[in-house]
Every structure is written in C-alpha cells, then in structure tokens.
Amino acid sequence: MSVPALEQRMEALEVRLMHLEAALDEMTRALLLQEQQSRAQAATIQRLEEQLRGLAAGYPGTTDAEPPPPHY
C-alpha cells in the first residue's frame, strides 16, 4: 500500500475516532443529566411519602392502630 493511501486511511480513522469521541461525550452528558433528574425525583418521592405518612397518621379514619371489631 502506498504512503498516500495509508495517510488517507489514517485520516479517515482519525475523523471516525473524533466523531465517536464527540458522540461519547454527548451520551455521557445526557446520562449525567438523567442521573441528576432521577436523584431529584427519588428525593421528591421520598419527601411526598413522608408527607403522606404524616397526613395518614393524623387522620382519624385510619384503621392501622385500631383493633378489628369483635366479630372478626
């Protein structure tokens, strides 16, 4: 194989590598953003669950602490 052909192949490989690195960087940024959003959503869900438990504990209609009626 001639030197110019090898140089062309090398240049083509470098261009492909550059595009792959750019795509990898973009995917990494997207993944980090999704992870941040997922953590924020998990924190929100946990906070809402705690609020719901607090509301349910203060609600007089909850039957968790009451024993079942005698006919059961």
Phi and psi restraints in degrees (value plus and minus 20) as a CYANA .aco file:
   2 SER   PHI     -98.7   -58.7
   2 SER   PSI     142.6   182.6
   3 VAL   PHI     -82.4   -42.4
   3 VAL   PSI     -66.4   -26.4
   4 PRO   PHI     -80.9   -40.9
   4 PRO   PSI     -56.7   -16.7
   5 ALA   PHI     -86.6   -46.6
   5 ALA   PSI     -60.6   -20.6
   6 LEU   PHI     -84.8   -44.8
   6 LEU   PSI     -59.4   -19.4
   7 GLU   PHI     -84.8   -44.8
   7 GLU   PSI     -59.8   -19.8
   8 GLN   PHI     -84.3   -44.3
   8 GLN   PSI     -63.7   -23.7
   9 ARG   PHI     -83.2   -43.2
   9 ARG   PSI     -62.1   -22.1
  10 MET   PHI     -83.2   -43.2
  10 MET   PSI     -63.8   -23.8
  11 GLU   PHI     -83.9   -43.9
  11 GLU   PSI     -61.5   -21.5
  12 ALA   PHI     -82.8   -42.8
  12 ALA   PSI     -61.0   -21.0
  13 LEU   PHI     -84.9   -44.9
  13 LEU   PSI     -59.6   -19.6
  14 GLU   PHI     -84.2   -44.2
  14 GLU   PSI     -60.8   -20.8
  15 VAL   PHI     -84.5   -44.5
  15 VAL   PSI     -63.9   -23.9
  16 ARG   PHI     -81.9   -41.9
  16 ARG   PSI     -62.5   -22.5
  17 LEU   PHI     -83.1   -43.1
  17 LEU   PSI     -60.6   -20.6
  18 MET   PHI     -82.0   -42.0
  18 MET   PSI     -63.1   -23.1
  19 HIS   PHI     -86.3   -46.3
  19 HIS   PSI     -60.3   -20.3
  20 LEU   PHI     -85.1   -45.1
  20 LEU   PSI     -60.2   -20.2
  21 GLU   PHI     -84.6   -44.6
  21 GLU   PSI     -60.3   -20.3
  22 ALA   PHI     -84.4   -44.4
  22 ALA   PSI     -62.7   -22.7
  23 ALA   PHI     -84.6   -44.6
  23 ALA   PSI     -60.0   -20.0
  24 LEU   PHI     -84.0   -44.0
  24 LEU   PSI     -62.1   -22.1
  25 ASP   PHI     -81.7   -41.7
  25 ASP   PSI     -62.6   -22.6
  26 GLU   PHI     -84.4   -44.4
  26 GLU   PSI     -62.2   -22.2
  27 MET   PHI     -86.4   -46.4
  27 MET   PSI     -57.2   -17.2
  28 THR   PHI     -84.5   -44.5
  28 THR   PSI     -64.4   -24.4
  29 ARG   PHI     -81.9   -41.9
  29 ARG   PSI     -61.9   -21.9
  30 ALA   PHI     -84.8   -44.8
  30 ALA   PSI     -61.0   -21.0
  31 LEU   PHI     -85.2   -45.2
  31 LEU   PSI     -62.1   -22.1
  32 LEU   PHI     -83.4   -43.4
  32 LEU   PSI     -60.3   -20.3
  33 LEU   PHI     -83.5   -43.5
  33 LEU   PSI     -63.6   -23.6
  34 GLN   PHI     -83.5   -43.5
  34 GLN   PSI     -58.6   -18.6
  35 GLU   PHI     -84.8   -44.8
  35 GLU   PSI     -62.2   -22.2
  36 GLN   PHI     -81.9   -41.9
  36 GLN   PSI     -63.9   -23.9
  37 GLN   PHI     -85.1   -45.1
  37 GLN   PSI     -59.9   -19.9
  38 SER   PHI     -84.0   -44.0
  38 SER   PSI     -62.9   -22.9
  39 ARG   PHI     -84.2   -44.2
  39 ARG   PSI     -61.3   -21.3
  40 ALA   PHI     -84.4   -44.4
  40 ALA   PSI     -60.9   -20.9
  41 GLN   PHI     -86.5   -46.5
  41 GLN   PSI     -59.7   -19.7
  42 ALA   PHI     -83.8   -43.8
  42 ALA   PSI     -60.5   -20.5
  43 ALA   PHI     -85.1   -45.1
  43 ALA   PSI     -60.3   -20.3
  44 THR   PHI     -84.4   -44.4
  44 THR   PSI     -63.6   -23.6
  45 ILE   PHI     -82.0   -42.0
  45 ILE   PSI     -63.7   -23.7
  46 GLN   PHI     -82.9   -42.9
  46 GLN   PSI     -63.6   -23.6
  47 ARG   PHI     -82.4   -42.4
  47 ARG   PSI     -62.1   -22.1
  48 LEU   PHI     -86.3   -46.3
  48 LEU   PSI     -58.6   -18.6
  49 GLU   PHI     -83.0   -43.0
  49 GLU   PSI     -61.1   -21.1
  50 GLU   PHI     -84.3   -44.3
  50 GLU   PSI     -61.3   -21.3
  51 GLN   PHI     -83.8   -43.8
  51 GLN   PSI     -61.5   -21.5
  52 LEU   PHI     -84.5   -44.5
  52 LEU   PSI     -62.6   -22.6
  53 ARG   PHI     -81.9   -41.9
  53 ARG   PSI     -61.0   -21.0
  54 GLY   PHI     -83.3   -43.3
  54 GLY   PSI     -61.3   -21.3
  55 LEU   PHI     -88.5   -48.5
  55 LEU   PSI     -60.7   -20.7
  56 ALA   PHI     -87.2   -47.2
  56 ALA   PSI     -54.4   -14.4
  57 ALA   PHI     -88.4   -48.4
  57 ALA   PSI     -52.9   -12.9
  58 GLY   PHI    -108.7   -68.7
  58 GLY   PSI     -25.4    14.6
  59 TYR   PHI    -103.9   -63.9
  59 TYR   PSI     107.7   147.7
  60 PRO   PHI     -88.3   -48.3
  60 PRO   PSI     -36.0     4.0
  61 GLY   PHI    -106.6   -66.6
  61 GLY   PSI     -16.2    23.8
  62 THR   PHI     -95.4   -55.4
  62 THR   PSI     119.8   159.8
  63 THR   PHI    -129.0   -89.0
  63 THR   PSI     -11.2    28.8
  64 ASP   PHI     -83.7   -43.7
  64 ASP   PSI     -60.9   -20.9
  65 ALA   PHI    -110.4   -70.4
  65 ALA   PSI     -34.0     6.0
  66 GLU   PHI    -104.7   -64.7
  66 GLU   PSI     118.6   158.6
  67 PRO   PHI     -92.2   -52.2
  67 PRO   PSI     137.9   177.9
  68 PRO   PHI     -89.3   -49.3
  68 PRO   PSI     136.9   176.9
  69 PRO   PHI     -80.7   -40.7
  69 PRO   PSI     138.2   178.2
  70 PRO   PHI     -83.5   -43.5
  70 PRO   PSI     -42.7    -2.7
  71 HIS   PHI     -99.7   -59.7
  71 HIS   PSI     -16.7    23.3
